[in-house]
């Protein structure tokens, strides 16, 4: 059927569209990624998965409000900064120090000289900040450090910089402290390498590891760290620790040597400021406002975990997401055609909840997959697939009802609806009782009548047959010109189908008696009806063609009923009943009237009739 073909094609298109959404959402460059939802979900995962365990390898020195109140307002003399660094490396035994404060202008000569000496010969990393905006190219201070490198995808191109003054240009180790916020202003990624004017510059934490990590050159957040490279060269920060997990020590405690030595010995130290006055505040997935210094601490933790083999093992997140979405789409393609809309909504809701649980586990193992991709496919199925399936179900229901009402009484249709059968017209084997009725001598009755009167006689006779059949909850199979075929036991199975057919036969005889009485009053000849009834196993269902639905029953018992109706022509009984019906009936008294070998049968068939239909004396 053309509409069935188009419906099946539409289902396939919906499934294909959902799968394409799931696939394309895993690659942002397609433009179909649900980026905002991805980042929101990852932020929720990060907040809830971040550990409170104390970071034992890193210490953070904060020039906070307390330190500014104790040691004086910013800017501090360079002598004070140099003294703090010397005490960290000497008195406290820190492994290395990275400064998160750019010094673009010269200050006190002695302090600058000490800082220059420390940066050239000590384990000190000085910062410089690259700008990636490009709207107002910056050229502040003297850029230094970096390695000659061609423009590569792993390095993020910068448009300008704020560097230290020329007196610090001979520093051995330089790290970038510039950020590239996302569109919503949140720092989720870090440019581990920055490219500018033909040279590549590492980020601050990477430079500190390369300087003082105590091993091979640090690898910048690769593979299982959860900070794999994005398409634009940025690397996602895993933020595995809560901010409270870091040992943050006020700078004033370093200056007066009151800080606990155990918190600093053999540690990698970052120096910066959380003071609002110094304006080094950024938004991260962990909090809306925090010190930018802690972002570098989070990057340092991720790199240390990677070097120690503590980072989560890599998972193929994109592949898992696509496979999960494909499995969900396949499941829904099956359920959408077979279950109610509410069930499909529940299936999609359960699939979404299960995916969120899986994405929760996957997020630390893969920084590139889209957590919202399968959800986008499921939302598409909810918005398009479920309404389409509901509409097709309603259309199918209307078609079934329209078809059923052609054959069965409204009471049977209502019972079918209450029984909630998925496809009541589907062919199936069942026990049925078939009634076949016909007018004897139809040609002789209508041969001499005008066309209008012949048609009126036919309609009136068929009304005598149809009304009792439908009143007895029978299924009207077909009209045979001057008769009909009806059966009981399908599409709704009933235990007393034989008695219901006999109810209809008795009612037909009563209707014909009234019909003939009216004809006799008009001086017309009576009309005899012949009825054959038999019960047995048959196959009932919609056996129609592409052009028309026909609900019918086929089987040996149906053929026997037809032979019995034909045999009634030579018998003095209007109703001839087969042995199958006689064995099943409980409410009607029957009488055996003999045996007859029916056409197509090798053995005689015992015949019965209703007691009420026995011929009176002198009749036939």
Legacy VTK file of the C-alpha trace (Angstrom):
# vtk DataFile Version 3.0
C-alpha trace
ASCII
DATASET POLYDATA
POINTS 620 float
0.000 0.000 0.000
1.458 3.383 -0.954
0.716 5.016 2.401
2.352 2.071 4.209
5.459 2.459 2.080
5.618 6.196 2.797
5.072 5.583 6.508
7.899 3.049 6.634
10.136 5.442 4.715
9.251 8.252 7.113
10.168 6.047 10.078
13.505 5.274 8.492
14.139 8.961 7.785
13.351 9.887 11.393
15.721 7.206 12.671
18.423 8.280 10.201
18.028 11.952 11.154
18.335 11.085 14.852
21.465 9.029 14.167
23.017 11.835 12.101
22.352 14.261 14.943
24.058 11.890 17.362
27.062 11.423 15.061
27.496 15.038 13.995
27.137 16.315 17.556
30.354 14.491 18.449
32.321 16.738 16.085
31.785 20.454 16.822
33.054 21.481 13.412
29.848 20.109 11.862
27.891 22.918 13.513
25.401 20.483 15.060
27.062 20.162 18.459
24.964 21.264 21.399
27.941 23.111 22.869
26.130 25.003 25.615
24.507 21.840 26.928
27.811 19.952 26.658
29.645 22.481 28.788
26.829 22.733 31.326
26.797 18.957 31.764
30.576 18.760 32.055
30.547 21.583 34.622
28.007 19.639 36.693
30.142 16.513 36.477
33.278 18.433 37.471
31.651 20.058 40.506
30.389 16.746 41.812
33.438 14.652 40.960
36.162 17.029 42.182
38.057 15.451 45.060
38.750 17.094 48.399
42.000 15.171 48.937
44.891 17.482 49.747
47.301 18.185 46.905
50.670 17.214 48.422
52.884 18.144 45.459
51.898 21.761 44.925
51.819 24.825 47.185
50.166 28.144 46.374
51.488 31.429 47.774
48.704 34.015 47.771
49.340 37.748 47.946
45.938 38.155 49.514
44.248 41.039 51.291
45.786 39.972 54.596
49.295 40.019 53.130
48.723 43.423 51.555
47.515 44.744 54.884
50.539 43.289 56.696
53.326 44.080 54.209
51.973 47.152 52.487
49.835 47.906 49.411
50.597 46.774 45.900
52.888 47.184 44.068
55.452 45.744 46.411
59.108 46.610 46.092
60.962 44.095 43.952
63.269 43.537 46.935
60.319 42.111 48.865
59.305 39.820 46.011
62.907 38.634 45.569
63.213 38.021 49.308
60.030 35.916 49.307
61.320 33.796 46.415
64.734 33.342 48.031
63.128 32.253 51.312
60.937 29.724 49.465
63.939 28.215 47.682
66.342 28.509 50.613
64.673 28.454 53.999
61.729 26.307 52.954
63.414 24.081 50.366
60.841 24.398 47.585
61.743 22.472 44.460
60.813 25.306 42.113
58.860 28.543 41.989
56.642 30.017 39.267
55.547 33.642 39.457
52.047 34.567 38.253
52.760 38.304 38.276
54.068 40.052 35.134
56.567 42.878 35.816
56.475 45.031 32.651
58.111 48.077 34.229
61.393 48.551 36.027
61.356 49.258 39.745
63.997 49.346 42.467
67.332 48.435 40.912
68.475 46.079 43.638
65.253 44.074 43.606
65.187 43.790 39.798
68.816 42.639 39.829
68.085 39.933 42.385
65.047 38.752 40.392
67.114 38.701 37.193
69.815 36.630 38.908
67.233 34.186 40.307
65.514 33.825 36.906
68.803 33.134 35.120
70.387 30.729 37.579
67.681 29.477 39.939
64.592 27.270 39.641
62.348 30.269 38.958
59.826 30.631 36.147
58.845 34.170 35.201
55.530 34.866 33.482
54.393 36.731 30.438
50.780 37.022 29.302
49.757 36.474 25.703
46.614 38.035 24.330
44.374 36.026 21.956
41.658 38.578 21.297
43.323 40.414 18.422
41.117 43.494 18.620
43.809 45.599 20.295
47.221 44.006 19.625
49.470 44.470 22.639
53.244 44.909 22.629
54.162 45.622 26.254
57.586 44.755 27.687
60.235 42.614 26.033
59.148 39.168 24.890
61.604 36.420 25.722
61.922 32.649 25.839
60.157 30.196 23.576
61.435 27.814 20.952
61.494 28.323 17.184
58.500 26.465 15.759
56.322 26.500 12.657
52.623 27.359 13.040
51.049 24.096 14.233
47.641 22.957 15.309
48.858 22.189 18.832
49.844 25.804 19.467
47.301 28.597 19.834
48.161 31.715 17.882
48.407 34.909 19.933
47.871 38.457 18.732
49.860 40.314 21.370
51.570 40.094 24.723
52.424 41.737 28.022
55.977 40.731 28.958
58.469 41.688 31.651
60.820 44.644 31.310
64.103 44.269 29.454
66.073 43.727 32.659
64.412 40.320 33.057
64.743 39.315 29.411
67.534 36.825 30.112
65.311 34.578 32.256
65.992 30.893 31.658
62.379 29.818 32.073
59.323 31.706 30.875
55.691 30.581 31.121
52.519 32.016 29.610
49.741 33.028 32.036
47.227 34.121 29.363
43.780 32.504 29.211
41.233 31.900 26.452
37.790 31.958 28.098
34.817 30.247 26.499
31.959 32.324 25.114
30.328 32.425 28.566
33.538 33.709 30.163
34.430 30.437 31.918
37.989 29.093 31.801
37.618 25.449 30.768
40.609 25.097 28.462
44.181 26.223 28.487
46.607 26.996 25.632
49.398 24.640 26.642
51.537 26.028 23.819
51.210 29.524 22.339
52.605 30.496 18.944
53.744 34.023 18.297
56.143 35.439 15.722
57.586 32.061 14.813
58.169 30.779 18.351
56.230 28.508 20.678
55.832 29.365 24.363
54.668 26.928 27.081
52.027 27.727 29.672
53.200 28.542 33.202
52.594 25.102 34.738
54.302 23.355 31.830
57.306 25.661 32.070
57.536 24.963 35.818
57.549 21.213 35.211
60.126 21.543 32.466
62.270 23.606 34.816
61.902 21.820 38.113
59.850 18.684 37.585
62.694 16.401 38.514
62.388 14.242 35.417
61.901 14.267 31.689
60.304 17.167 29.887
56.630 17.358 30.812
54.029 16.230 28.320
51.236 18.810 28.025
48.022 17.154 29.169
47.816 14.294 26.728
45.674 11.192 26.514
44.273 9.905 29.779
44.533 13.206 31.637
41.086 14.185 30.463
42.587 17.320 28.916
43.075 16.220 25.371
43.543 18.685 22.575
40.541 20.426 21.117
40.321 21.272 17.431
41.547 24.834 18.115
44.697 23.730 19.973
43.291 24.315 23.455
43.375 21.569 26.048
40.572 20.966 28.467
41.468 21.178 32.149
40.088 18.293 34.195
39.787 20.257 37.487
40.048 17.044 39.500
40.547 18.753 42.872
38.363 21.186 44.739
39.990 24.542 45.457
40.064 23.642 49.152
42.395 20.734 48.320
45.296 23.129 47.626
47.612 24.365 50.354
47.171 28.144 49.986
49.596 30.068 52.160
49.441 33.874 52.625
52.555 35.594 51.291
52.964 37.412 54.613
53.641 34.054 56.316
56.533 33.431 53.933
57.984 36.852 54.563
57.915 36.445 58.332
58.911 32.754 58.085
55.822 31.633 60.022
54.563 29.189 57.368
54.851 25.458 58.243
57.944 24.103 56.501
56.245 20.759 55.748
53.783 22.501 53.419
56.582 23.792 51.181
59.560 21.446 51.315
60.254 19.822 47.945
57.016 21.288 46.550
56.354 23.073 43.285
55.254 26.556 44.296
53.037 29.029 42.444
53.007 32.672 43.530
50.087 34.911 42.642
47.271 36.964 44.095
43.590 36.486 44.933
43.226 40.138 45.840
40.348 41.869 44.106
42.525 44.922 43.776
44.915 43.066 41.482
41.978 41.979 39.269
43.209 38.406 38.773
39.769 36.819 39.130
38.319 34.314 36.660
35.287 32.031 36.367
35.811 28.262 36.264
33.523 25.208 36.330
34.245 24.947 40.065
33.272 28.507 40.971
32.084 31.757 39.423
35.051 33.728 40.787
38.452 32.444 41.804
42.080 33.376 41.518
43.610 32.793 38.117
46.564 31.338 39.983
44.441 28.312 40.949
43.739 27.588 37.279
47.469 27.127 36.780
47.518 24.977 39.918
44.799 22.766 38.411
46.828 22.436 35.185
49.926 21.562 37.219
47.999 18.871 39.117
46.758 17.339 35.857
50.270 17.183 34.423
51.720 15.699 37.596
48.974 13.047 37.567
49.786 12.224 33.958
53.507 11.831 34.709
52.754 9.631 37.740
50.297 7.420 35.846
47.410 8.545 38.066
45.256 10.026 35.314
42.126 8.109 34.201
42.720 5.693 31.337
41.489 6.965 27.949
38.106 5.747 26.684
36.746 6.047 23.129
33.987 8.410 24.254
32.798 9.447 20.803
32.463 5.844 19.669
30.614 4.885 22.845
28.272 7.865 22.447
27.467 7.012 18.836
26.933 3.325 19.626
24.678 4.181 22.562
22.659 6.594 20.458
22.381 3.981 17.700
21.165 1.359 20.168
18.602 3.781 21.606
17.370 4.727 18.142
17.063 1.057 17.164
15.121 0.289 20.349
12.797 3.247 19.845
12.280 2.371 16.181
10.948 -0.962 17.429
8.871 0.387 20.335
7.423 3.383 18.477
5.434 1.071 16.208
4.305 -1.298 18.925
3.690 0.612 22.134
1.701 3.583 23.357
3.086 7.132 23.315
3.481 7.207 27.102
5.510 3.998 26.982
7.790 5.496 24.340
8.243 8.650 26.413
9.159 6.458 29.385
11.640 4.483 27.241
13.321 7.694 26.066
13.416 9.083 29.609
15.022 5.875 30.869
17.526 5.920 27.998
18.414 9.550 28.812
18.901 8.757 32.503
21.074 5.752 31.671
23.154 7.833 29.272
23.718 10.536 31.909
24.963 7.857 34.287
27.309 6.536 31.589
28.478 10.037 30.607
29.217 10.704 34.293
31.629 7.769 34.238
33.102 8.681 30.853
33.720 12.408 31.411
37.093 12.007 33.227
38.266 9.553 30.562
37.510 11.555 27.409
37.502 15.341 27.041
36.311 15.393 23.435
33.049 13.454 23.359
29.751 15.326 23.503
27.725 14.381 26.604
24.621 15.933 25.080
24.890 14.204 21.684
22.771 11.140 22.535
20.400 13.412 24.470
19.957 15.533 21.350
19.042 12.415 19.353
16.636 11.319 22.089
15.049 14.780 22.202
14.577 14.615 18.437
12.839 11.266 18.783
10.678 12.696 21.559
9.749 15.769 19.519
9.362 14.087 16.126
9.358 10.296 16.428
6.820 9.926 19.240
4.238 12.344 17.721
4.671 10.715 14.326
4.184 7.235 15.784
1.153 8.465 17.728
-0.331 9.957 14.579
0.278 6.741 12.657
-1.252 4.759 15.511
-4.328 6.946 15.442
-4.592 6.534 11.694
-4.203 2.782 12.046
-6.803 2.708 14.805
-9.254 4.654 12.675
-8.619 2.345 9.754
-9.110 -0.719 11.924
-12.263 0.686 13.432
-13.664 1.658 10.054
-12.881 -1.798 8.742
-14.258 -3.582 11.797
-17.496 -1.626 11.783
-18.176 -2.973 8.299
-18.231 -6.484 9.695
-19.153 -6.518 13.356
-21.609 -4.869 15.719
-20.594 -1.749 17.653
-20.657 -3.753 20.889
-17.968 -6.063 19.495
-15.879 -3.082 18.378
-16.107 -1.615 21.877
-15.045 -4.923 23.378
-12.105 -5.100 20.995
-11.010 -1.630 22.104
-11.267 -2.657 25.747
-9.219 -5.792 25.063
-6.411 -3.554 23.680
-5.362 -5.986 20.944
-2.439 -4.594 18.969
-3.800 -5.770 15.590
-7.215 -7.465 15.761
-7.298 -7.920 11.975
-4.067 -9.895 11.853
-4.703 -13.405 10.446
-4.749 -16.095 13.116
-6.046 -19.596 13.730
-9.164 -19.711 15.871
-12.312 -21.711 16.595
-15.263 -20.217 14.748
-18.841 -21.007 13.888
-19.859 -20.048 10.356
-23.415 -19.246 9.273
-24.246 -19.077 5.564
-27.748 -17.975 4.552
-29.317 -17.691 1.125
-32.710 -17.075 -0.513
-34.099 -20.133 -2.250
-35.304 -19.449 -5.754
-34.058 -15.899 -5.861
-34.082 -15.700 -9.653
-37.680 -16.851 -9.834
-38.772 -14.256 -7.293
-37.178 -11.262 -9.024
-37.369 -12.298 -12.684
-40.803 -10.772 -13.280
-40.296 -7.741 -11.017
-39.274 -4.270 -12.140
-35.735 -3.272 -11.170
-36.819 -1.056 -8.264
-39.009 -3.760 -6.730
-36.314 -6.413 -7.225
-33.799 -4.215 -5.418
-36.288 -3.462 -2.631
-36.995 -7.198 -2.165
-33.260 -7.949 -2.000
-32.626 -5.231 0.584
-35.583 -6.289 2.716
-34.456 -9.924 2.671
-30.858 -9.032 3.541
-32.148 -6.873 6.407
-33.834 -9.994 7.811
-30.430 -11.686 7.780
-28.117 -8.844 8.791
-30.015 -7.529 11.800
-30.046 -10.859 13.707
-26.358 -11.519 12.871
-25.187 -8.182 14.267
-27.576 -8.419 17.225
-25.977 -11.768 18.096
-22.495 -10.125 17.929
-21.573 -11.908 14.726
-18.897 -10.845 12.240
-20.363 -10.108 8.833
-18.016 -11.645 6.305
-19.669 -10.813 2.996
-22.939 -10.531 1.098
-23.422 -13.084 -1.667
-25.999 -11.227 -3.710
-29.103 -12.752 -2.152
-27.439 -14.038 1.014
-24.596 -13.548 3.449
-21.716 -15.261 5.233
-21.139 -14.541 8.926
-19.055 -16.124 11.668
-18.514 -16.012 15.419
-15.266 -16.448 17.377
-13.230 -13.853 15.478
-11.849 -11.237 15.700
-12.825 -11.572 19.359
-12.665 -15.122 20.708
-15.844 -16.129 22.581
-16.534 -19.454 24.317
-20.194 -19.762 23.144
-19.724 -18.940 19.486
-21.839 -21.934 18.429
-24.810 -20.838 20.545
-24.477 -17.255 19.321
-24.695 -18.468 15.724
-27.784 -20.521 16.609
-29.239 -17.423 18.326
-28.830 -15.584 15.045
-30.348 -18.476 13.035
-33.396 -18.571 15.294
-33.756 -14.788 15.035
-33.474 -14.977 11.236
-36.305 -17.542 11.148
-38.445 -15.264 13.317
-37.669 -12.257 11.090
-38.501 -14.261 7.977
-41.808 -15.374 9.511
-42.821 -11.734 10.006
-41.509 -10.841 6.564
-43.508 -13.622 4.871
-46.641 -12.767 6.856
-46.481 -9.236 5.449
-45.968 -10.577 1.943
-48.924 -12.913 2.261
-51.129 -10.003 3.326
-50.104 -8.301 0.105
-50.895 -11.420 -1.914
-47.242 -12.260 -2.545
-45.599 -15.665 -2.325
-43.562 -16.481 0.785
-39.765 -16.609 0.570
-37.731 -19.417 2.035
-34.310 -18.899 3.601
-31.690 -21.666 3.670
-29.124 -21.623 6.455
-26.046 -23.790 6.911
-24.081 -23.710 10.180
-20.866 -25.473 11.166
-18.112 -24.982 13.771
-14.416 -25.783 13.615
-10.927 -24.423 13.287
-10.377 -21.745 10.668
-7.984 -18.974 9.792
-9.547 -15.537 10.227
-8.050 -12.166 9.412
-7.584 -9.406 6.877
-6.816 -11.172 3.594
-7.487 -8.139 1.431
-5.401 -6.836 -1.418
-3.548 -3.566 -1.765
-6.779 -1.963 -2.951
-9.219 -3.159 -0.307
-9.299 -4.731 3.147
-11.415 -7.886 3.447
-11.835 -9.518 6.808
-12.880 -13.134 6.299
-12.470 -16.662 7.591
-11.207 -19.624 5.570
-11.090 -23.255 6.513
-12.795 -26.623 6.233
-15.604 -25.717 8.634
-16.461 -22.712 6.447
-16.661 -24.963 3.390
-18.868 -27.428 5.282
-21.277 -24.631 6.255
-21.563 -23.724 2.583
-22.301 -27.352 1.648
-24.942 -27.538 4.397
-26.675 -24.410 3.093
-26.753 -25.953 -0.370
-28.034 -29.283 1.056
-30.959 -27.482 2.718
-32.403 -26.973 -0.762
-33.333 -30.656 -0.868
-34.295 -30.987 2.794
-37.504 -29.951 4.558
-35.492 -27.850 7.042
-34.531 -24.176 6.762
-31.579 -24.594 9.133
-29.068 -27.418 8.636
-26.413 -27.780 11.339
-23.166 -29.695 11.157
-21.732 -32.023 13.831
-19.133 -29.473 14.987
-21.808 -26.994 16.031
-23.990 -29.730 17.510
-21.121 -30.793 19.780
-20.586 -27.241 21.071
-24.098 -25.842 21.499
-25.512 -25.678 25.020
-28.599 -23.444 24.881
-30.449 -24.769 21.861
-32.210 -28.118 21.484
-31.186 -29.864 18.254
-32.582 -32.841 16.443
-30.673 -35.245 14.299
-32.180 -35.342 10.793
-29.939 -37.870 9.084
-26.637 -38.299 7.325
-25.446 -36.995 3.993
-22.199 -37.296 2.067
-21.334 -33.709 1.227
-19.502 -32.713 -1.909
-15.754 -33.057 -1.339
-16.195 -35.437 1.623
-15.520 -39.166 1.624
-17.649 -40.033 4.637
-21.243 -39.149 5.519
-21.819 -36.083 7.689
-24.433 -36.189 10.424
-26.942 -33.372 10.036
-28.931 -31.564 12.721
-31.539 -28.831 12.839
-33.082 -26.543 15.422
-36.116 -28.042 17.073
-37.969 -24.779 16.509
-37.364 -25.054 12.762
-38.842 -28.545 12.310
-41.476 -28.549 9.547
-45.117 -28.589 10.602
-47.609 -31.102 9.225
-48.233 -30.426 5.570
-45.301 -28.083 5.133
-42.834 -29.158 2.431
LINES 1 621
620 0 1 2 3 4 5 6 7 8 9 10 11 12 13 14 15 16 17 18 19 20 21 22 23 24 25 26 27 28 29 30 31 32 33 34 35 36 37 38 39 40 41 42 43 44 45 46 47 48 49 50 51 52 53 54 55 56 57 58 59 60 61 62 63 64 65 66 67 68 69 70 71 72 73 74 75 76 77 78 79 80 81 82 83 84 85 86 87 88 89 90 91 92 93 94 95 96 97 98 99 100 101 102 103 104 105 106 107 108 109 110 111 112 113 114 115 116 117 118 119 120 121 122 123 124 125 126 127 128 129 130 131 132 133 134 135 136 137 138 139 140 141 142 143 144 145 146 147 148 149 150 151 152 153 154 155 156 157 158 159 160 161 162 163 164 165 166 167 168 169 170 171 172 173 174 175 176 177 178 179 180 181 182 183 184 185 186 187 188 189 190 191 192 193 194 195 196 197 198 199 200 201 202 203 204 205 206 207 208 209 210 211 212 213 214 215 216 217 218 219 220 221 222 223 224 225 226 227 228 229 230 231 232 233 234 235 236 237 238 239 240 241 242 243 244 245 246 247 248 249 250 251 252 253 254 255 256 257 258 259 260 261 262 263 264 265 266 267 268 269 270 271 272 273 274 275 276 277 278 279 280 281 282 283 284 285 286 287 288 289 290 291 292 293 294 295 296 297 298 299 300 301 302 303 304 305 306 307 308 309 310 311 312 313 314 315 316 317 318 319 320 321 322 323 324 325 326 327 328 329 330 331 332 333 334 335 336 337 338 339 340 341 342 343 344 345 346 347 348 349 350 351 352 353 354 355 356 357 358 359 360 361 362 363 364 365 366 367 368 369 370 371 372 373 374 375 376 377 378 379 380 381 382 383 384 385 386 387 388 389 390 391 392 393 394 395 396 397 398 399 400 401 402 403 404 405 406 407 408 409 410 411 412 413 414 415 416 417 418 419 420 421 422 423 424 425 426 427 428 429 430 431 432 433 434 435 436 437 438 439 440 441 442 443 444 445 446 447 448 449 450 451 452 453 454 455 456 457 458 459 460 461 462 463 464 465 466 467 468 469 470 471 472 473 474 475 476 477 478 479 480 481 482 483 484 485 486 487 488 489 490 491 492 493 494 495 496 497 498 499 500 501 502 503 504 505 506 507 508 509 510 511 512 513 514 515 516 517 518 519 520 521 522 523 524 525 526 527 528 529 530 531 532 533 534 535 536 537 538 539 540 541 542 543 544 545 546 547 548 549 550 551 552 553 554 555 556 557 558 559 560 561 562 563 564 565 566 567 568 569 570 571 572 573 574 575 576 577 578 579 580 581 582 583 584 585 586 587 588 589 590 591 592 593 594 595 596 597 598 599 600 601 602 603 604 605 606 607 608 609 610 611 612 613 614 615 616 617 618 619
